[in-house]
Amino acid sequence: MQSLDVHEPGMPDLQFVLMVIALCTSGLPSLNVPEPTRDRIFDRCWALVNNGPPPARLEDRILDLRAGTDVTLEAMVATIRAALSEAGIARLTWDHPPSEPSRPSKPAALPLIERLQRLYPEPPDVPDRGGQA
């Protein structure tokens, strides 16, 4: 079981927003956030960076945060926390192993992905020697 503390996530705000939005649009049945709350979070965050109504099709429910500002990011964090607090949720929990992306990233997203990979590099693949040096 994986979990994420809503008020002390232990990650930067951008990563927190991306993680919560990804979970809310994932369709994971094991996520402890009811569908109406998931939709409310996405719709409110969508309204902070887009004009017009949010997309209805699940496949189209993707936020492009590249044009956002620090103020926009802070508003999204506050929006997410408020919606989850209204639902009485202080910790997100879900039971799903990490998986490979289901579709390739768009070329415009590659600079952000590369920045995140530099910030959070994967640990080296070192074999476990069972406490032996």
C-alpha positions in Angstrom: 0.0 0.0 0.0 1.4 3.4 -1.0 0.4 6.6 0.7 0.9 10.4 0.5 0.4 12.8 3.4 -1.6 15.7 2.0 -0.1 18.4 4.3 3.4 17.0 4.7 4.0 15.2 1.4 7.8 15.4 1.6 8.2 16.6 -2.0 8.2 20.0 -3.9 4.8 21.6 -4.6 5.1 20.9 -8.4 5.7 17.2 -7.8 2.8 17.1 -5.2 0.4 18.7 -7.7 1.5 16.4 -10.5 1.2 13.4 -8.3 -2.3 14.2 -7.0 -3.6 15.1 -10.4 -2.2 11.9 -11.8 -3.8 9.8 -9.0 -7.1 11.6 -9.4 -7.3 11.0 -13.2 -5.8 7.4 -13.0 -9.1 5.6 -12.5 -7.5 3.5 -9.7 -10.2 1.8 -7.8 -8.0 1.4 -4.7 -7.4 5.2 -4.3 -9.2 6.4 -1.1 -10.6 9.5 -2.9 -14.2 9.3 -4.1 -14.8 10.0 -7.8 -16.7 13.3 -7.2 -13.8 14.6 -5.1 -11.3 13.4 -7.8 -13.3 15.3 -10.4 -13.6 18.4 -8.2 -9.8 18.5 -7.7 -9.1 18.2 -11.4 -11.8 20.7 -12.5 -10.7 23.3 -10.0 -7.1 23.0 -11.0 -8.1 23.1 -14.7 -9.9 26.4 -14.1 -6.7 27.9 -12.7 -4.7 27.4 -15.9 -7.3 27.2 -18.7 -10.3 29.1 -20.1 -13.4 27.1 -20.8 -14.8 23.9 -19.3 -12.6 20.9 -18.4 -12.5 18.0 -20.9 -15.1 15.3 -20.3 -13.2 12.4 -21.7 -10.8 10.8 -19.2 -8.1 10.5 -21.9 -8.1 14.3 -22.3 -8.0 15.2 -18.6 -4.4 16.4 -18.6 -3.1 19.6 -17.1 -0.4 21.6 -18.9 1.3 23.5 -16.1 4.1 25.0 -18.3 2.4 28.4 -18.6 1.6 28.6 -14.8 3.4 30.8 -12.3 4.5 30.2 -8.7 1.2 31.8 -7.7 -0.7 29.4 -9.9 1.1 26.5 -8.3 0.4 27.7 -4.8 -3.3 28.1 -5.7 -3.3 24.5 -7.0 -1.7 23.2 -3.8 -4.3 25.1 -1.7 -7.1 23.9 -3.9 -6.1 20.3 -3.6 -5.7 20.4 0.1 -9.0 22.2 0.6 -10.9 19.7 -1.5 -9.3 16.7 0.3 -9.9 18.4 3.7 -13.6 18.9 2.7 -13.8 15.2 2.0 -12.1 14.4 5.4 -8.9 13.0 3.7 -5.5 13.8 5.2 -3.6 10.9 3.6 -4.0 9.5 0.1 -3.6 5.7 -0.1 -3.6 3.4 -3.0 -2.6 -0.1 -3.8 -0.9 -0.2 -7.2 2.6 -1.0 -8.2 4.5 1.6 -10.2 4.1 1.1 -13.9 5.7 2.3 -17.1 4.0 5.2 -18.9 1.1 4.2 -21.0 2.0 6.7 -23.7 5.1 8.6 -24.7 5.7 12.1 -23.3 5.1 14.9 -25.7 8.3 16.6 -26.9 7.3 19.9 -25.2 7.3 18.0 -21.8 10.8 16.7 -22.2 12.6 19.7 -20.6 10.4 19.3 -17.5 11.0 15.5 -17.4 14.7 16.0 -17.7 14.7 18.6 -14.9 12.8 16.2 -12.6 15.2 13.4 -13.4 18.1 15.6 -12.4 16.4 16.6 -9.2 15.4 13.0 -8.4 17.8 10.6 -10.1 17.1 6.9 -9.9 19.3 5.2 -7.3 22.2 3.2 -8.8 21.5 -0.4 -9.5 23.7 -2.0 -6.8 23.2 -5.6 -5.9 22.3 -6.3 -2.3 25.1 -8.2 -0.7 23.2 -9.0 2.5 25.2 -6.7 4.7 28.6 -7.9 3.3 31.0 -5.3 2.1 
